[in-house]
Amino acid sequence: HGAEALIEAYRGPERIAVALDHAFIVFPEGVGHSKLTPALLGRHLGQGTARNWNTVLKLQAMLAEG
């Protein structure tokens, strides 16, 4: 299992990249239409949480403010 196995096994339109302990996934057709399910992600990557990119940027700005 693991990120490499997920990337090799999944052939949907989503783009998946993994760096350290983070997975970055682009959902070109929207997350609601994706067949990349939480169960499939969990089976390969383990437990985790998801944030959309706008939320990540807002959290980063909050940290920068101190």
MDAnalysis code that builds the backbone (N, CA, C; Angstrom):
import MDAnalysis as mda
import numpy as np

u = mda.Universe.empty(198, n_residues=66, atom_resindex=np.repeat(np.arange(66), 3), trajectory=True)
u.add_TopologyAttr("name", ["N", "CA", "C"] * 66)
u.add_TopologyAttr("resid", np.arange(1, 67))
u.add_TopologyAttr("resname", ["HIS", "GLY", "ALA", "GLU", "ALA", "LEU", "ILE", "GLU", "ALA", "TYR", "ARG", "GLY", "PRO", "GLU", "ARG", "ILE", "ALA", "VAL", "ALA", "LEU", "ASP", "HIS", "ALA", "PHE", "ILE", "VAL", "PHE", "PRO", "GLU", "GLY", "VAL", "GLY", "HIS", "SER", "LYS", "LEU", "THR", "PRO", "ALA", "LEU", "LEU", "GLY", "ARG", "HIS", "LEU", "GLY", "GLN", "GLY", "THR", "ALA", "ARG", "ASN", "TRP", "ASN", "THR", "VAL", "LEU", "LYS", "LEU", "GLN", "ALA", "MET", "LEU", "ALA", "GLU", "GLY"])
u.atoms.positions = np.array([
    [0.840, -1.197, 0.000],
    [0.000, 0.000, 0.000],
    [0.872, 1.243, 0.000],
    [0.265, 2.362, 0.160],
    [0.996, 3.602, 0.190],
    [0.654, 4.476, -0.998],
    [1.258, 5.651, -0.998],
    [0.963, 6.643, -2.024],
    [1.313, 6.157, -3.419],
    [2.449, 5.490, -3.550],
    [2.856, 5.020, -4.867],
    [1.845, 4.019, -5.423],
    [1.351, 3.129, -4.555],
    [0.360, 2.147, -4.977],
    [-0.941, 2.828, -5.401],
    [-1.347, 3.851, -4.674],
    [-2.554, 4.588, -5.028],
    [-2.389, 5.244, -6.390],
    [-1.282, 5.911, -6.593],
    [-1.038, 6.602, -7.858],
    [-1.028, 5.615, -9.017],
    [-0.434, 4.459, -8.820],
    [-0.386, 3.452, -9.876],
    [-1.738, 2.788, -10.110],
    [-2.532, 2.604, -9.052],
    [-3.794, 1.870, -9.160],
    [-4.940, 2.720, -9.692],
    [-4.929, 4.002, -9.439],
    [-6.069, 4.848, -9.773],
    [-5.870, 5.503, -11.130],
    [-6.857, 5.375, -11.995],
    [-6.763, 5.910, -13.353],
    [-7.837, 6.953, -13.659],
    [-8.326, 7.651, -12.653],
    [-9.331, 8.683, -12.875],
    [-8.691, 9.982, -13.328],
    [-9.492, 11.010, -13.517],
    [-8.973, 12.294, -14.003],
    [-8.224, 13.108, -12.937],
    [-8.333, 12.696, -11.675],
    [-7.677, 13.448, -10.611],
    [-6.159, 13.327, -10.739],
    [-5.481, 14.377, -10.323],
    [-4.019, 14.361, -10.296],
    [-3.597, 14.256, -8.841],
    [-2.708, 13.321, -8.557],
    [-2.285, 13.037, -7.185],
    [-0.783, 13.225, -7.087],
    [-0.363, 13.976, -6.077],
    [1.063, 14.132, -5.787],
    [1.235, 13.979, -4.281],
    [2.330, 13.380, -3.883],
    [2.601, 13.155, -2.472],
    [3.965, 13.731, -2.141],
    [4.022, 14.466, -1.031],
    [5.278, 15.028, -0.537],
    [5.298, 14.856, 0.976],
    [6.306, 14.157, 1.454],
    [6.427, 13.849, 2.875],
    [5.157, 13.179, 3.361],
    [4.449, 13.790, 4.292],
    [3.223, 13.172, 4.806],
    [1.970, 13.894, 4.320],
    [2.063, 14.554, 3.156],
    [0.931, 15.274, 2.582],
    [0.608, 14.724, 1.197],
    [-0.667, 14.589, 0.906],
    [-1.116, 14.231, -0.440],
    [-1.844, 15.443, -1.005],
    [-1.503, 15.796, -2.215],
    [-2.147, 16.913, -2.909],
    [-2.935, 16.321, -4.071],
    [-4.230, 16.605, -4.107],
    [-5.098, 16.029, -5.127],
    [-5.876, 17.144, -5.803],
    [-5.838, 17.165, -7.125],
    [-6.620, 18.108, -7.914],
    [-7.814, 17.343, -8.475],
    [-9.001, 17.882, -8.256],
    [-10.238, 17.275, -8.720],
    [-10.785, 18.115, -9.874],
    [-10.369, 17.860, -11.122],
    [-10.769, 18.725, -12.238],
    [-12.274, 18.723, -12.509],
    [-12.969, 17.656, -12.140],
    [-14.417, 17.577, -12.353],
    [-15.190, 17.845, -11.066],
    [-14.486, 18.244, -10.014],
    [-15.104, 18.510, -8.719],
    [-15.066, 17.277, -7.830],
    [-14.908, 17.500, -6.544],
    [-14.795, 16.395, -5.597],
    [-16.085, 15.575, -5.536],
    [-17.220, 16.199, -5.792],
    [-18.493, 15.496, -5.747],
    [-18.674, 14.479, -6.854],
    [-17.930, 14.624, -7.936],
    [-18.036, 13.703, -9.067],
    [-16.895, 12.690, -9.095],
    [-16.016, 12.747, -8.145],
    [-14.828, 11.898, -8.142],
    [-15.138, 10.480, -7.678],
    [-14.460, 9.526, -8.276],
    [-14.529, 8.141, -7.821],
    [-13.373, 7.839, -6.860],
    [-12.594, 8.842, -6.557],
    [-11.501, 8.723, -5.600],
    [-12.120, 8.941, -4.219],
    [-12.613, 7.871, -3.622],
    [-13.412, 7.933, -2.406],
    [-12.542, 7.990, -1.149],
    [-13.123, 8.482, -0.055],
    [-12.384, 8.458, 1.210],
    [-11.934, 7.041, 1.589],
    [-12.753, 6.033, 1.282],
    [-12.373, 4.646, 1.603],
    [-11.140, 4.228, 0.813],
    [-11.093, 4.568, -0.462],
    [-9.933, 4.231, -1.291],
    [-8.692, 4.978, -0.804],
    [-8.850, 6.250, -0.498],
    [-7.721, 7.030, 0.017],
    [-7.238, 6.447, 1.339],
    [-8.159, 6.127, 2.234],
    [-7.793, 5.576, 3.531],
    [-7.090, 4.240, 3.422],
    [-7.526, 3.417, 2.482],
    [-6.914, 2.106, 2.291],
    [-5.443, 2.239, 1.876],
    [-5.137, 3.259, 1.093],
    [-3.771, 3.436, 0.607],
    [-2.928, 4.386, 1.456],
    [-3.570, 5.418, 2.000],
    [-2.800, 6.462, 2.696],
    [-2.981, 6.460, 4.201],
    [-3.968, 5.736, 4.713],
    [-4.246, 5.773, 6.138],
    [-5.201, 6.900, 6.468],
    [-5.395, 7.106, 7.746],
    [-6.334, 8.125, 8.209],
    [-5.789, 9.513, 7.919],
    [-6.690, 10.443, 7.613],
    [-6.257, 11.814, 7.358],
    [-7.434, 12.759, 7.329],
    [-7.154, 13.995, 7.048],
    [-8.183, 15.015, 6.885],
    [-7.961, 15.695, 5.550],
    [-8.958, 16.415, 5.094],
    [-8.855, 17.111, 3.815],
    [-9.214, 18.581, 4.000],
    [-8.556, 19.420, 3.261],
    [-8.840, 20.857, 3.240],
    [-8.771, 21.317, 1.798],
    [-9.669, 22.222, 1.404],
    [-9.513, 22.755, 0.064],
    [-8.415, 23.826, 0.090],
    [-7.907, 24.159, -1.072],
    [-6.727, 25.023, -1.148],
    [-6.993, 26.406, -0.566],
    [-8.190, 26.960, -0.750],
    [-8.490, 28.278, -0.184],
    [-8.388, 28.254, 1.330],
    [-8.823, 27.178, 1.958],
    [-8.710, 27.047, 3.411],
    [-7.253, 26.975, 3.833],
    [-6.451, 26.235, 3.099],
    [-5.023, 26.134, 3.404],
    [-4.380, 27.519, 3.351],
    [-4.711, 28.293, 2.340],
    [-4.137, 29.643, 2.213],
    [-4.588, 30.554, 3.359],
    [-5.846, 30.437, 3.780],
    [-6.335, 31.245, 4.907],
    [-5.627, 30.859, 6.207],
    [-5.423, 29.566, 6.412],
    [-4.694, 29.122, 7.610],
    [-3.256, 29.637, 7.588],
    [-2.634, 29.596, 6.445],
    [-1.278, 30.107, 6.304],
    [-1.220, 31.597, 6.645],
    [-2.191, 32.371, 6.162],
    [-2.238, 33.808, 6.448],
    [-2.426, 34.056, 7.936],
    [-3.269, 33.254, 8.582],
    [-3.478, 33.411, 10.018],
    [-2.187, 33.130, 10.797],
    [-1.439, 32.133, 10.392],
    [-0.173, 31.814, 11.054],
    [0.850, 32.921, 10.843],
    [0.844, 33.501, 9.663],
    [1.802, 34.572, 9.352],
    [1.520, 35.826, 10.180],
    [0.250, 36.055, 10.519],
    [-0.125, 37.227, 11.322],
    [0.360, 37.109, 12.746],
    [0.557, 35.884, 13.192],
    [1.101, 35.665, 14.524],
    [0.081, 35.523, 15.551],
])
